[in-house]
Amino acid sequence: MRLHRSRSARGTWALILSLVVTAILSFLPTSSHAAVDWNEGFEYADNTALKATWSSSCTSAQHASVMEISTARRFSGSKSLKLTYIGANPALTCFIDRYFPVTETLYTRVYVYLDGFSGNDTGSKMFFVGQGNLYPNFWTLFIHSTNTLSIILQGAVITGSASLLQSGTIPSGRWVCLEERYTMNTPGVANGIVQTWVDGVQHHNRTDLLLRSSSSSTKMSYTRLYRQHGLGTIYFDDYAVSRSGRIGCSGSAPASDTTAPQTPAGVTIK
């Protein structure tokens, strides 16, 4: 009987210890990442293959000169998307679109490499998130040559300077992990959300935005990669979207990515 009671006691204590450990772990952050709708590594054979997945406005000549699949740099795999900016020339505007199921909240994660790049006062566009041609929608871009990370709330209820959110800069000459979150507000209520993180450090953190009017039901259904205005080169790699949660950064750049950055030309931005 004593042996039986001893084993029973040990079993009880083991169960209690297990429950305590489980409770403690439930309060700790985990390393698991949200489920993604897609993670684009741009590992396409050529620009024609890219256009089979992404809807594109780019002509063949534009793909060859300002937006193209490239082996010059990569964060992972062997290729990335290279965007070449050649000044304030709308005639060479070029963009590609990819869709996801309609959602009120979207998280994105992309690796960005600014190579001798500088924005200009017109605004150097990089990303767009929205639903068709409806408002509101969101632009990620640089304004001025400081490469200030900027979000424009296009067509939001709030207008003017309140619709331009600026916070920090994107470093040049290395791969940078850029994460973004967009959540539409309850129609007519100022509770919309825009958040950004650069290499895991939060920049934007707005949770009080009046984006949709009380009569608006606009959501988000696609993202657009955009090349317009600016000077220099930007590379994109490992671009992922999720409707369920923050995706997170996957690690540091491969050691073999040793291509020297271009030397910026002496350009005056007016």
C-alpha positions as a printed NumPy array, in Angstrom:
array([[  0.   ,   0.   ,   0.   ],
       [  2.782,   2.404,   0.803],
       [  4.351,   1.729,  -2.601],
       [  1.009,   2.372,  -4.284],
       [  0.507,   5.665,  -2.439],
       [  4.08 ,   6.761,  -3.295],
       [  3.571,   6.152,  -7.   ],
       [  0.214,   7.894,  -6.858],
       [  1.776,  10.925,  -5.179],
       [  4.547,  11.091,  -7.747],
       [  1.956,  10.939, -10.536],
       [ -0.042,  13.734,  -8.928],
       [  2.995,  15.985,  -8.577],
       [  4.042,  15.258, -12.18 ],
       [  0.575,  16.289, -13.349],
       [  0.668,  19.48 , -11.27 ],
       [  4.148,  20.35 , -12.613],
       [  2.986,  19.776, -16.18 ],
       [ -0.008,  22.063, -15.707],
       [  2.149,  24.792, -14.159],
       [  4.663,  24.643, -17.043],
       [  1.843,  24.768, -19.593],
       [  0.325,  27.8  , -17.868],
       [  3.67 ,  29.627, -17.83 ],
       [  4.357,  28.873, -21.498],
       [  0.947,  30.196, -22.474],
       [  2.052,  33.69 , -21.353],
       [  5.375,  33.619, -23.227],
       [  5.771,  34.866, -26.808],
       [  6.123,  32.14 , -29.389],
       [  8.236,  32.022, -32.525],
       [  5.414,  30.727, -34.707],
       [  4.398,  32.942, -37.61 ],
       [  0.97 ,  33.655, -39.037],
       [ -0.366,  31.642, -41.947],
       [  0.396,  33.422, -45.222],
       [ -1.714,  33.607, -48.357],
       [  1.444,  33.647, -50.446],
       [  5.164,  34.309, -50.117],
       [  6.676,  35.668, -53.323],
       [ 10.374,  34.966, -53.832],
       [ 10.408,  36.135, -57.497],
       [ 12.075,  32.893, -58.592],
       [ 10.728,  33.203, -62.137],
       [ 12.574,  32.147, -65.269],
       [ 11.974,  35.552, -66.846],
       [  9.643,  38.554, -66.923],
       [  7.099,  36.691, -69.054],
       [  6.772,  34.031, -66.363],
       [  6.332,  36.78 , -63.741],
       [  3.331,  38.15 , -65.64 ],
       [  1.632,  34.748, -65.489],
       [  1.209,  35.245, -61.711],
       [  1.14 ,  39.03 , -61.412],
       [ -1.142,  41.215, -63.519],
       [  1.099,  43.788, -65.142],
       [  0.879,  47.223, -66.748],
       [  4.463,  46.978, -67.942],
       [  5.39 ,  46.62 , -71.586],
       [  8.218,  44.295, -72.59 ],
       [ 10.507,  47.305, -72.99 ],
       [  9.615,  48.58 , -69.516],
       [ 10.204,  45.168, -67.984],
       [ 13.64 ,  45.131, -69.561],
       [ 14.527,  48.628, -68.34 ],
       [ 12.706,  49.531, -65.114],
       [ 11.095,  46.405, -63.546],
       [ 12.585,  42.967, -64.044],
       [ 13.487,  39.612, -62.534],
       [ 17.159,  39.875, -61.573],
       [ 20.03 ,  37.762, -60.243],
       [ 22.052,  40.848, -59.246],
       [ 20.887,  40.602, -55.641],
       [ 18.721,  38.299, -53.59 ],
       [ 17.72 ,  37.855, -49.987],
       [ 16.912,  34.19 , -50.472],
       [ 16.872,  31.858, -53.439],
       [ 18.68 ,  33.077, -56.541],
       [ 16.576,  36.02 , -57.773],
       [ 14.663,  39.126, -56.739],
       [ 12.576,  41.855, -58.361],
       [ 14.662,  44.813, -59.512],
       [ 13.127,  48.276, -59.934],
       [ 15.213,  50.942, -61.648],
       [ 14.184,  54.556, -60.998],
       [ 15.296,  57.098, -63.583],
       [ 13.767,  60.373, -62.406],
       [ 10.34 ,  62.011, -62.409],
       [  9.105,  60.471, -65.633],
       [  5.47 ,  59.289, -65.52 ],
       [  5.806,  57.852, -69.034],
       [  7.8  ,  55.005, -67.508],
       [  5.317,  54.237, -64.714],
       [  5.189,  50.465, -64.319],
       [  3.359,  48.237, -61.828],
       [  2.36 ,  44.642, -61.119],
       [ -0.647,  43.391, -59.092],
       [ -1.341,  40.225, -57.112],
       [ -4.601,  39.313, -55.396],
       [ -5.664,  37.704, -52.127],
       [ -9.112,  36.975, -50.609],
       [-11.019,  40.127, -49.635],
       [-10.17 ,  41.203, -46.093],
       [-10.528,  44.059, -43.605],
       [ -7.077,  43.388, -42.096],
       [ -3.871,  42.703, -44.006],
       [ -0.298,  42.065, -42.871],
       [  2.611,  42.252, -45.299],
       [  6.317,  41.448, -45.048],
       [  8.946,  42.209, -47.659],
       [ 12.721,  42.481, -47.835],
       [ 13.87 ,  45.738, -49.433],
       [ 17.349,  46.73 , -50.673],
       [ 17.938,  50.405, -51.555],
       [ 20.911,  50.543, -53.911],
       [ 22.076,  54.121, -54.51 ],
       [ 18.433,  55.176, -54.297],
       [ 16.932,  58.561, -53.425],
       [ 13.306,  59.626, -53.553],
       [ 12.032,  62.979, -54.703],
       [  9.408,  65.543, -53.711],
       [  6.84 ,  64.083, -56.102],
       [  6.877,  60.832, -54.132],
       [  8.626,  57.574, -55.015],
       [  5.933,  54.894, -54.857],
       [  6.687,  51.32 , -53.795],
       [  3.493,  49.557, -52.651],
       [ -0.258,  49.948, -52.87 ],
       [ -2.929,  47.994, -50.971],
       [ -6.621,  48.368, -51.758],
       [ -9.743,  47.001, -53.443],
       [-10.143,  47.843, -57.098],
       [-10.421,  51.594, -57.612],
       [-12.278,  52.11 , -54.333],
       [-11.376,  54.402, -51.446],
       [ -9.78 ,  54.368, -48.99 ],
       [ -6.549,  52.634, -49.983],
       [ -2.935,  52.789, -48.84 ],
       [  0.33 ,  53.825, -50.496],
       [  3.818,  53.111, -49.147],
       [  6.322,  55.53 , -50.635],
       [  9.293,  57.792, -50.036],
       [  8.969,  61.579, -50.024],
       [ 12.114,  63.703, -50.352],
       [ 15.669,  62.412, -50.681],
       [ 15.854,  61.334, -47.019],
       [ 13.929,  58.135, -47.872],
       [ 11.442,  58.8  , -45.097],
       [  9.048,  55.861, -44.752],
       [  5.638,  57.307, -45.585],
       [  2.098,  55.939, -45.741],
       [ -0.584,  57.879, -47.625],
       [ -4.21 ,  57.184, -46.695],
       [ -5.669,  57.875, -50.123],
       [ -9.36 ,  58.712, -50.178],
       [ -9.73 ,  58.427, -46.397],
       [-12.235,  60.524, -44.459],
       [ -9.308,  62.332, -42.85 ],
       [ -7.523,  64.478, -45.414],
       [ -4.569,  66.814, -45.832],
       [ -1.568,  66.402, -43.563],
       [ -3.526,  64.011, -41.305],
       [ -3.64 ,  61.48 , -44.156],
       [  0.167,  61.391, -44.551],
       [  1.871,  59.221, -41.931],
       [  5.673,  59.491, -41.764],
       [  8.022,  57.68 , -39.408],
       [ 11.732,  56.893, -39.703],
       [ 13.705,  55.91 , -42.776],
       [ 14.675,  52.763, -44.673],
       [ 18.47 ,  52.171, -44.435],
       [ 20.405,  51.874, -47.697],
       [ 23.016,  49.375, -48.837],
       [ 21.621,  46.26 , -47.115],
       [ 18.541,  44.065, -46.963],
       [ 15.868,  45.493, -44.661],
       [ 12.793,  43.638, -43.373],
       [  9.734,  45.86 , -43.771],
       [  6.46 ,  44.758, -42.161],
       [  3.116,  46.534, -42.413],
       [ -0.372,  46.098, -40.989],
       [ -3.563,  47.697, -42.272],
       [ -6.98 ,  47.356, -40.621],
       [-10.029,  49.167, -41.947],
       [-11.982,  51.11 , -39.344],
       [-15.515,  50.324, -38.307],
       [-17.432,  52.527, -40.798],
       [-17.676,  56.008, -39.335],
       [-15.581,  55.164, -36.243],
       [-11.971,  56.359, -35.771],
       [-10.422,  52.969, -34.991],
       [ -8.54 ,  52.135, -38.193],
       [ -5.005,  50.787, -37.786],
       [ -1.727,  51.402, -39.622],
       [  1.452,  49.88 , -38.17 ],
       [  4.922,  49.351, -39.629],
       [  8.121,  47.682, -38.434],
       [ 11.627,  48.022, -39.869],
       [ 13.9  ,  45.113, -38.917],
       [ 11.458,  44.332, -36.108],
       [ 11.464,  47.884, -34.687],
       [  8.068,  49.566, -34.786],
       [  7.809,  52.863, -36.671],
       [  4.148,  53.672, -37.353],
       [  1.595,  52.776, -34.691],
       [ -1.766,  54.437, -35.337],
       [ -4.924,  52.81 , -33.994],
       [ -7.233,  55.832, -34.169],
       [ -7.645,  56.457, -37.883],
       [-10.902,  57.544, -39.515],
       [-10.557,  55.836, -42.887],
       [-14.042,  54.766, -44.041],
       [-17.187,  56.857, -43.791],
       [-20.299,  55.43 , -42.187],
       [-21.578,  54.435, -45.656],
       [-18.363,  52.79 , -46.918],
       [-17.736,  49.046, -47.052],
       [-14.381,  49.135, -48.878],
       [-11.952,  46.37 , -47.913],
       [ -8.646,  45.104, -49.407],
       [ -8.159,  42.535, -52.162],
       [ -4.817,  43.144, -53.896],
       [ -1.386,  44.649, -53.585],
       [  0.531,  46.562, -56.223],
       [  4.313,  46.93 , -56.606],
       [  4.922,  50.293, -58.223],
       [  7.86 ,  51.974, -59.961],
       [  7.42 ,  55.716, -60.422],
       [  9.715,  58.696, -59.702],
       [ 13.052,  58.648, -57.901],
       [ 16.652,  57.798, -58.781],
       [ 18.608,  54.604, -58.229],
       [ 17.59 ,  50.984, -57.704],
       [ 15.317,  49.089, -55.313],
       [ 15.206,  45.294, -54.964],
       [ 12.29 ,  43.345, -53.445],
       [ 12.406,  39.751, -52.198],
       [ 10.313,  37.373, -50.056],
       [  7.144,  39.453, -50.226],
       [  4.424,  37.763, -48.145],
       [  0.847,  38.67 , -47.232],
       [ -1.367,  37.33 , -44.454],
       [ -4.908,  37.994, -43.252],
       [ -4.425,  36.234, -39.908],
       [ -1.504,  37.966, -38.177],
       [  1.927,  39.497, -38.283],
       [  4.272,  37.404, -40.442],
       [  7.633,  38.283, -38.909],
       [ 11.151,  38.421, -40.326],
       [ 12.852,  35.182, -41.278],
       [ 16.489,  36.   , -40.531],
       [ 19.542,  37.841, -41.799],
       [ 20.694,  38.143, -45.381],
       [ 22.762,  35.282, -46.814],
       [ 26.505,  35.701, -46.334],
       [ 27.057,  35.11 , -50.055],
       [ 25.227,  38.321, -51.016],
       [ 28.386,  40.377, -51.34 ],
       [ 27.597,  42.551, -54.353],
       [ 28.91 ,  46.031, -53.644],
       [ 26.228,  48.758, -53.623],
       [ 26.267,  51.319, -56.393],
       [ 27.824,  54.683, -55.633],
       [ 25.033,  57.296, -55.597],
       [ 25.365,  59.892, -58.309],
       [ 25.458,  63.558, -57.378],
       [ 21.811,  64.419, -57.804],
       [ 20.017,  67.537, -56.64 ],
       [ 16.362,  67.088, -55.707],
       [ 14.221,  70.172, -56.108]])
